């Protein structure tokens, strides 16, 4: 999916800088792998301090990966964004070494972006689908004005 207009949009390089400037994502250890044309992929290591009492990744951590995947995919089409709402389905315990989130834009306009994402727990090189999300993302940058 191409950008909706001529406003600046997120690229892989820009998102790497955004993550460095985001204390929460830096704390989690989020790493963006792909960002552009309405898709985004990120990964996050599952560290002991990110697990819950059963030993797998906490649902809030899984939700954060899903939310970031949606928002970062949207940012690649409409620029700076915030999440307005989402529905998260936790499908299985997130057991593994890392989480991988893959987001994609379903539909974008200058006011709202509908995006979805899937999160996988990776253990011994094998992915297990652990969550899916549908999100509404809002562009927060000003759209360009028509000249004339």
Buried (B, 14 or more C-beta within 10 A) or exposed (E): BEBBEEBEBBEBEBBEEBBEEBEEBEEBBBBBEBBBBBBBBBBBBBEEEBBEEEEBBBBEBBBBBBBBBBBBBBBBBBBBBEBEEBEBEBBEBBBBEBBBBBBBBBEBEBEBBBBBBBBBBBBEEEBBEBBBBBBBBBBEBEBEEEEE
